[in-house]
Amino acid sequence: MRYRETVKPRLSDIDVSGNISYEAILKLFEDAGTHHSDSANDRIISREEGDLAWILIEWHVDLKRRISKREMLNIETWISGRIPSMYFFRNFIMTDSSGKEVARAQTKLVLVDISTMKILKLTEDLFSSFDPEEPSAFETLTKIREKESYENTVPLTVRTDDLDFNSHVHNTRYLSLVLNALPVSQYEELDISSFRYVCKTALDGRRSAEVGFTLSHNELNAIIRDEDNRYMMLEAELRNKE
């Protein structure tokens, strides 16, 4: 079953470039997914199942263009995947008021017992409650691999408002943590056409970390890490400027 809603970004969603920020786009997708879960009476997302929680471990987003004004947007979302499995996919398509696609996305989620941080196998009843359907928004992708080195390294301080109710950095924040490491002049010129990032280990505010990144004319590669852990790895393709 596909869930659909129409949204209008807030003025606060506009970033220094004059466009809707990349994080705001992720949040619009996330909110639509939450509303879909609510309509499916998902007791896990409503926190009615004790220590069980959905944990998002991967984002993949294609952007046809930057959203440069406060326009009405239509979002369609659905679940895909196969059982038995340890994960499933949530898919999104965003269109403008004329029906033209402006973005599509896919997230990969797992069910976790927060008390033990153990990933649980999905049951047929739980998976079927979302009335899943194929195809997914994207075909199967290769793994994101850490680069041998990154040209720039910037210390990262996790703030309280980066954390969610699990006391970990929220999944929509990781991209902004990387982009905040860029000089403002570089960010203003940035035009990302697609990006993927994988959350490897939960990042909280108790440990210091760093952002490593390499920015070229057509690609941004980045990692958030400390000496012991790899928290997030990013691959982004940049749109060629005319």
URSULWO-V360445 format. One record per backbone hydrogen bond with DSSP energy under -0.5 kcal/mol. CO is the residue of the C=O (numbers start at 1). NH is the residue of the N-H. E is the energy in kcal/mol with one decimal. If there is no record, write none. Layout:
co=CO nh=NH e=E
co=CO nh=NH e=E
This chain:
co=3 nh=77 e=-2.5
co=5 nh=75 e=-3.1
co=7 nh=73 e=-3.1
co=10 nh=13 e=-1.7
co=11 nh=14 e=-1.6
co=13 nh=21 e=-3.0
co=15 nh=18 e=-2.1
co=19 nh=15 e=-3.2
co=21 nh=25 e=-1.6
co=22 nh=26 e=-1.9
co=23 nh=27 e=-2.3
co=24 nh=28 e=-2.1
co=25 nh=29 e=-2.1
co=26 nh=30 e=-2.9
co=27 nh=31 e=-2.8
co=28 nh=32 e=-1.8
co=29 nh=33 e=-2.3
co=30 nh=34 e=-2.3
co=31 nh=35 e=-2.4
co=32 nh=36 e=-2.1
co=33 nh=37 e=-2.3
co=34 nh=38 e=-2.5
co=35 nh=39 e=-2.1
co=36 nh=40 e=-1.3
co=37 nh=42 e=-2.4
co=38 nh=41 e=-1.5
co=41 nh=43 e=-0.8
co=42 nh=46 e=-1.0
co=43 nh=48 e=-2.8
co=43 nh=49 e=-0.6
co=44 nh=47 e=-1.6
co=49 nh=52 e=-1.6
co=51 nh=114 e=-3.3
co=53 nh=112 e=-2.8
co=55 nh=57 e=-0.5
co=55 nh=110 e=-2.3
co=57 nh=199 e=-2.6
co=58 nh=108 e=-1.8
co=59 nh=197 e=-2.1
co=60 nh=106 e=-2.3
co=61 nh=195 e=-2.5
co=62 nh=64 e=-0.5
co=62 nh=104 e=-2.0
co=66 nh=68 e=-0.9
co=67 nh=20 e=-3.3
co=69 nh=71 e=-2.0
co=71 nh=9 e=-0.7
co=73 nh=7 e=-3.1
co=74 nh=95 e=-2.6
co=75 nh=5 e=-2.1
co=76 nh=93 e=-2.1
co=77 nh=3 e=-2.8
co=78 nh=91 e=-3.2
co=79 nh=133 e=-2.6
co=80 nh=89 e=-2.7
co=85 nh=122 e=-2.1
co=88 nh=109 e=-2.5
co=89 nh=80 e=-2.5
co=90 nh=107 e=-2.8
co=91 nh=78 e=-1.5
co=92 nh=105 e=-2.1
co=93 nh=76 e=-2.5
co=94 nh=102 e=-2.8
co=94 nh=103 e=-1.7
co=95 nh=74 e=-2.9
co=96 nh=99 e=-2.0
co=100 nh=96 e=-2.4
co=102 nh=64 e=-2.4
co=102 nh=65 e=-0.9
co=103 nh=94 e=-3.3
co=104 nh=62 e=-2.8
co=105 nh=92 e=-2.6
co=106 nh=60 e=-1.8
co=107 nh=90 e=-2.2
co=108 nh=57 e=-2.8
co=108 nh=58 e=-1.0
co=109 nh=88 e=-1.7
co=110 nh=55 e=-3.0
co=110 nh=112 e=-0.5
co=111 nh=120 e=-3.2
co=112 nh=53 e=-2.1
co=112 nh=114 e=-0.9
co=113 nh=116 e=-1.2
co=113 nh=117 e=-2.7
co=113 nh=118 e=-1.0
co=118 nh=113 e=-2.5
co=120 nh=111 e=-0.6
co=123 nh=127 e=-2.4
co=124 nh=128 e=-2.7
co=125 nh=129 e=-1.0
co=127 nh=130 e=-1.4
co=128 nh=131 e=-1.9
co=143 nh=145 e=-0.5
co=152 nh=213 e=-2.3
co=154 nh=211 e=-3.1
co=156 nh=158 e=-0.6
co=156 nh=209 e=-1.3
co=159 nh=162 e=-1.7
co=160 nh=163 e=-1.6
co=162 nh=170 e=-2.6
co=164 nh=167 e=-2.2
co=168 nh=164 e=-2.5
co=170 nh=173 e=-1.9
co=170 nh=174 e=-0.7
co=171 nh=174 e=-0.5
co=173 nh=177 e=-2.2
co=174 nh=178 e=-1.6
co=175 nh=179 e=-2.7
co=176 nh=180 e=-2.7
co=178 nh=181 e=-1.4
co=179 nh=182 e=-1.4
co=183 nh=186 e=-0.6
co=183 nh=187 e=-2.2
co=184 nh=188 e=-2.6
co=185 nh=189 e=-0.9
co=186 nh=190 e=-0.6
co=187 nh=190 e=-1.2
co=191 nh=239 e=-3.5
co=193 nh=63 e=-3.3
co=194 nh=237 e=-2.7
co=195 nh=61 e=-2.9
co=196 nh=235 e=-2.6
co=197 nh=59 e=-2.3
co=198 nh=200 e=-0.8
co=198 nh=233 e=-1.8
co=203 nh=169 e=-3.4
co=204 nh=207 e=-0.6
co=209 nh=156 e=-2.7
co=210 nh=212 e=-0.5
co=210 nh=225 e=-2.2
co=211 nh=154 e=-2.6
co=212 nh=223 e=-2.4
co=213 nh=152 e=-2.2
co=214 nh=216 e=-0.5
co=214 nh=221 e=-2.3
co=218 nh=238 e=-1.9
co=219 nh=216 e=-3.0
co=220 nh=236 e=-2.3
co=221 nh=214 e=-2.6
co=222 nh=234 e=-2.7
co=223 nh=212 e=-2.8
co=224 nh=231 e=-2.4
co=224 nh=232 e=-1.5
co=225 nh=210 e=-2.4
co=229 nh=226 e=-2.0
co=229 nh=231 e=-0.6
co=231 nh=200 e=-2.1
co=231 nh=201 e=-0.7
co=232 nh=224 e=-2.5
co=233 nh=198 e=-2.1
co=234 nh=222 e=-1.9
co=235 nh=196 e=-2.6
co=236 nh=220 e=-2.5
co=237 nh=193 e=-2.6
co=237 nh=194 e=-1.4
